[in-house]
Amino acid sequence: MADQSFWLQMLEKQKEIALAYQDAILAITLNPQAEYTLDTGQNIQKVKYHDLPAIQESFESVMNSIAVLEKRTGVCSGIIIAKPSC
């Protein structure tokens, strides 16, 4: 079994990739005529609005990987619902 530091590094890398995809999605959604340079750390590509479905699919895949890695490492970020007190 790989040591915990390996899985934590994998988790951090996946989070960086997710942020890159999210930035690309926001940029081309807000400006459909623009071209955005998506750098995932593995490759660099220019994406446009017509690439949005593929980018969103990749983003969802990375988010699923993050969920699995969070479970594996015990770094699960639970959901907290806060309500204002009256």
Backbone as ProteinMPNN parsed JSONL, in Angstrom:
{"seq_chain_A": "MADQSFWLQMLEKQKEIALAYQDAILAITLNPQAEYTLDTGQNIQKVKYHDLPAIQESFESVMNSIAVLEKRTGVCSGIIIAKPSC", "coords_chain_A": {"N_chain_A": [[0.843, -1.181, 0.0], [0.554, 2.21, -0.821], [2.184, 5.0, 0.731], [0.693, 7.481, 2.917], [1.444, 10.107, 2.219], [1.806, 10.086, -0.542], [-0.847, 9.769, -1.519], [-1.97, 12.098, -0.532], [-0.525, 14.007, -1.98], [-1.44, 13.371, -4.532], [-4.11, 14.107, -4.209], [-3.916, 16.904, -3.797], [-2.86, 17.66, -6.291], [-4.965, 16.951, -7.996], [-6.875, 18.755, -7.112], [-5.721, 21.155, -7.945], [-5.861, 20.813, -10.712], [-8.644, 20.716, -11.015], [-9.298, 23.349, -10.343], [-8.109, 24.674, -12.503], [-9.667, 23.732, -14.656], [-12.143, 24.764, -13.818], [-11.661, 27.539, -13.927], [-11.319, 27.81, -16.7], [-13.87, 27.041, -17.627], [-15.489, 29.06, -16.512], [-14.369, 31.344, -17.756], [-14.828, 30.965, -20.553], [-17.538, 30.696, -20.56], [-18.475, 33.135, -19.691], [-17.526, 34.769, -21.702], [-18.218, 33.924, -24.634], [-17.015, 34.236, -27.164], [-14.354, 34.24, -26.739], [-11.032, 32.815, -26.523], [-9.475, 30.454, -24.508], [-6.601, 29.619, -22.659], [-5.953, 26.594, -21.44], [-4.273, 25.177, -18.889], [-3.411, 22.322, -17.476], [-1.303, 21.327, -16.164], [-0.52, 18.924, -17.053], [-0.917, 19.11, -19.733], [-1.165, 21.737, -22.21], [-3.704, 23.55, -23.641], [-5.656, 25.273, -26.081], [-8.869, 26.437, -25.648], [-12.284, 26.776, -26.649], [-15.66, 28.081, -26.752], [-17.19, 26.045, -27.959], [-15.919, 23.82, -27.002], [-16.82, 23.45, -24.499], [-18.666, 21.359, -23.448], [-16.963, 19.06, -23.334], [-14.964, 19.975, -21.637], [-16.41, 20.408, -19.29], [-17.168, 17.784, -18.741], [-14.666, 16.628, -18.251], [-13.981, 18.123, -15.992], [-15.928, 17.207, -14.155], [-15.093, 14.557, -13.943], [-12.587, 14.877, -12.726], [-13.447, 15.987, -10.322], [-14.793, 13.799, -9.245], [-12.622, 12.099, -8.855], [-11.319, 13.54, -6.882], [-13.154, 13.285, -4.784], [-12.958, 10.521, -4.273], [-10.249, 10.34, -3.532], [-10.269, 11.971, -1.267], [-11.774, 10.419, 0.469], [-10.084, 8.197, 0.639], [-7.82, 9.271, 1.865], [-8.829, 10.271, 4.174], [-9.451, 12.906, 4.347], [-11.886, 14.046, 4.111], [-14.074, 16.598, 3.411], [-16.578, 17.59, 5.17], [-20.029, 18.605, 4.975], [-21.313, 21.532, 6.291], [-24.08, 22.999, 7.663], [-25.071, 26.128, 8.289], [-27.119, 28.148, 10.232], [-28.583, 31.306, 10.748], [-28.819, 32.71, 14.0], [-31.704, 33.644, 15.837]], "CA_chain_A": [[0.0, 0.0, 0.0], [1.33, 3.452, -0.894], [2.069, 5.764, 1.972], [-0.303, 8.554, 2.954], [1.922, 11.325, 1.556], [1.544, 9.932, -1.975], [-2.262, 10.035, -1.771], [-2.203, 13.527, -0.274], [0.014, 14.726, -3.144], [-2.395, 13.144, -5.626], [-5.296, 14.913, -3.911], [-3.6, 18.313, -4.057], [-2.713, 17.833, -7.736], [-6.304, 16.913, -8.583], [-7.533, 20.02, -6.777], [-5.153, 22.18, -8.845], [-6.431, 20.569, -12.039], [-10.051, 21.126, -10.949], [-9.328, 24.818, -10.4], [-7.788, 25.076, -13.877], [-10.882, 23.497, -15.446], [-13.177, 25.705, -13.398], [-11.305, 28.834, -14.501], [-11.605, 27.759, -18.139], [-15.325, 27.014, -17.794], [-16.0, 30.405, -16.236], [-13.885, 32.306, -18.755], [-15.489, 30.832, -21.858], [-18.973, 30.885, -20.375], [-18.722, 34.578, -19.595], [-17.169, 35.394, -22.976], [-18.25, 32.819, -25.597], [-16.166, 34.454, -28.33], [-12.951, 34.208, -26.311], [-10.266, 31.58, -26.515], [-8.837, 30.375, -23.201], [-5.512, 28.659, -22.586], [-6.157, 25.697, -20.307], [-3.031, 24.505, -18.495], [-3.712, 21.411, -16.381], [-0.062, 20.81, -15.616], [-0.191, 17.765, -17.877], [-0.853, 19.64, -21.094], [-1.687, 23.091, -22.406], [-4.519, 23.579, -24.855], [-6.531, 26.42, -26.269], [-10.249, 25.973, -25.688], [-13.302, 27.756, -27.025], [-17.002, 27.789, -26.255], [-17.674, 24.753, -28.46], [-15.245, 22.776, -26.226], [-17.375, 23.473, -23.145], [-19.15, 20.057, -22.94], [-15.827, 18.185, -23.017], [-14.287, 20.536, -20.466], [-17.272, 20.133, -18.135], [-17.066, 16.343, -18.47], [-13.362, 16.429, -17.617], [-14.071, 18.709, -14.662], [-16.691, 16.272, -13.32], [-14.243, 13.402, -13.705], [-11.584, 15.281, -11.729], [-14.137, 16.135, -9.039], [-15.017, 12.442, -8.741], [-11.325, 11.63, -8.357], [-11.082, 14.237, -5.615], [-14.017, 12.662, -3.772], [-12.37, 9.222, -3.939], [-9.0, 10.576, -2.812], [-10.596, 12.49, 0.061], [-12.166, 9.255, 1.274], [-8.904, 7.357, 0.833], [-6.876, 9.934, 2.765], [-9.498, 10.709, 5.393], [-9.498, 14.368, 4.322], [-13.236, 14.403, 3.668], [-14.583, 17.881, 3.889], [-18.017, 17.435, 5.384], [-20.873, 19.769, 4.731], [-21.841, 22.156, 7.501], [-25.166, 23.921, 7.366], [-25.157, 27.134, 9.344], [-28.337, 28.963, 10.202], [-28.459, 32.456, 11.645], [-29.624, 32.628, 15.208], [-32.688, 34.733, 15.936]], "C_chain_A": [[0.892, 1.249, 0.0], [1.162, 4.238, 0.402], [1.13, 6.956, 1.805], [0.15, 9.793, 2.195], [1.695, 11.268, 0.042], [0.098, 10.31, -2.294], [-2.606, 11.499, -1.52], [-1.672, 14.38, -1.418], [-0.918, 14.58, -4.338], [-3.629, 14.017, -5.441], [-5.043, 16.381, -4.222], [-3.47, 18.581, -5.556], [-4.082, 17.841, -8.422], [-7.071, 18.2, -8.288], [-7.017, 21.153, -7.66], [-5.736, 22.044, -10.247], [-7.896, 21.006, -12.072], [-10.178, 22.642, -11.034], [-9.034, 25.324, -11.813], [-9.006, 24.882, -14.788], [-11.971, 24.492, -15.094], [-12.907, 27.101, -13.96], [-11.638, 28.887, -15.989], [-13.11, 27.803, -18.392], [-15.911, 28.401, -17.574], [-15.611, 31.394, -17.328], [-14.653, 32.186, -20.067], [-17.004, 30.902, -21.746], [-19.312, 32.37, -20.352], [-18.41, 35.319, -20.893], [-17.076, 34.314, -24.055], [-17.372, 33.008, -26.841], [-14.681, 34.325, -27.995], [-12.339, 32.819, -26.492], [-9.486, 31.576, -25.204], [-7.737, 29.322, -23.252], [-5.655, 27.87, -21.29], [-4.867, 24.931, -20.05], [-3.326, 23.647, -17.275], [-2.456, 20.909, -15.687], [0.4, 19.568, -16.364], [-0.081, 18.158, -19.341], [-1.431, 21.047, -21.116], [-2.469, 23.058, -23.709], [-5.354, 24.842, -24.897], [-7.949, 25.888, -26.436], [-11.18, 27.129, -26.015], [-14.651, 27.27, -26.526], [-17.501, 26.418, -26.715], [-17.009, 23.57, -27.746], [-15.866, 22.6, -24.833], [-17.899, 22.113, -22.657], [-18.007, 19.107, -22.542], [-15.092, 18.667, -21.772], [-15.1, 20.253, -19.211], [-17.221, 18.65, -17.756], [-15.743, 16.021, -17.779], [-13.358, 16.963, -16.191], [-14.807, 17.766, -13.708], [-15.87, 15.032, -12.99], [-13.189, 13.698, -12.635], [-12.246, 15.422, -10.358], [-14.457, 14.773, -8.425], [-13.727, 11.854, -8.179], [-11.001, 12.263, -7.01], [-11.907, 13.593, -4.503], [-13.443, 11.317, -3.324], [-11.098, 9.415, -3.114], [-9.245, 11.141, -1.417], [-11.013, 11.352, 0.988], [-10.939, 8.42, 1.631], [-7.945, 7.954, 1.864], [-7.507, 10.342, 4.09], [-9.609, 12.215, 5.491], [-10.879, 14.83, 3.862], [-13.652, 15.726, 4.28], [-16.092, 17.766, 3.977], [-18.756, 18.731, 5.116], [-21.42, 20.271, 6.07], [-22.92, 23.143, 7.075], [-25.278, 24.87, 8.542], [-26.418, 27.956, 9.161], [-28.141, 30.139, 11.145], [-29.338, 32.273, 12.878], [-30.551, 33.833, 15.285], [-32.585, 35.416, 17.263]], "O_chain_A": [[1.87, 1.319, 0.744], [0.134, 4.15, 1.074], [0.821, 7.373, 0.689], [-0.676, 10.47, 1.583], [1.421, 12.293, -0.582], [-0.158, 11.076, -3.223], [-3.44, 12.072, -2.22], [-2.298, 15.372, -1.791], [-1.159, 15.541, -5.069], [-4.135, 14.598, -6.401], [-5.879, 17.032, -4.849], [-3.922, 19.619, -6.038], [-4.325, 18.644, -9.323], [-7.834, 18.676, -9.129], [-7.789, 22.016, -8.077], [-6.065, 23.041, -10.89], [-8.34, 21.603, -13.053], [-11.063, 23.158, -11.716], [-9.643, 26.294, -12.266], [-9.336, 25.756, -15.59], [-12.65, 25.009, -15.982], [-13.832, 27.771, -14.419], [-12.172, 29.881, -16.48], [-13.571, 28.526, -19.276], [-16.737, 28.863, -18.362], [-16.438, 32.192, -17.771], [-15.081, 33.193, -20.631], [-17.684, 31.145, -22.742], [-20.312, 32.801, -20.926], [-18.973, 36.383, -21.15], [-15.983, 33.839, -24.361], [-17.025, 32.028, -27.5], [-13.845, 34.304, -28.898], [-13.036, 31.809, -26.596], [-8.897, 32.591, -24.833], [-7.928, 28.251, -23.828], [-5.498, 28.408, -20.194], [-4.424, 24.139, -20.882], [-3.474, 24.164, -16.168], [-2.54, 20.146, -14.725], [1.575, 19.206, -16.312], [0.732, 17.616, -20.089], [-2.092, 21.485, -20.175], [-1.973, 22.604, -24.74], [-5.709, 25.404, -23.861], [-8.201, 25.005, -27.255], [-10.905, 28.289, -25.706], [-14.766, 26.186, -25.953], [-18.16, 25.709, -25.954], [-17.477, 22.438, -27.866], [-15.476, 21.705, -24.083], [-17.595, 21.739, -21.524], [-18.094, 18.43, -21.518], [-14.65, 17.862, -20.952], [-14.536, 19.895, -18.177], [-17.23, 18.311, -16.573], [-15.706, 15.234, -16.833], [-12.803, 16.337, -15.288], [-14.361, 17.55, -12.581], [-15.946, 14.515, -11.875], [-12.934, 12.876, -11.755], [-11.669, 15.021, -9.347], [-14.396, 14.618, -7.205], [-13.743, 11.187, -7.145], [-10.476, 11.606, -6.112], [-11.403, 13.381, -3.4], [-13.441, 11.008, -2.133], [-10.895, 8.73, -2.111], [-8.507, 10.825, -0.483], [-10.641, 11.334, 2.161], [-10.776, 7.991, 2.773], [-7.33, 7.224, 2.642], [-6.801, 10.717, 5.025], [-9.832, 12.757, 6.573], [-11.008, 15.908, 3.281], [-13.587, 15.932, 5.492], [-16.792, 17.838, 2.967], [-18.162, 19.807, 5.042], [-21.93, 19.49, 6.873], [-22.692, 24.01, 6.231], [-25.552, 24.447, 9.666], [-26.732, 28.401, 8.057], [-27.587, 29.974, 12.231], [-30.451, 31.752, 12.8], [-30.197, 34.923, 14.835], [-33.331, 36.358, 17.532]]}, "name": "protein", "num_of_chains": 1, "seq": "MADQSFWLQMLEKQKEIALAYQDAILAITLNPQAEYTLDTGQNIQKVKYHDLPAIQESFESVMNSIAVLEKRTGVCSGIIIAKPSC"}
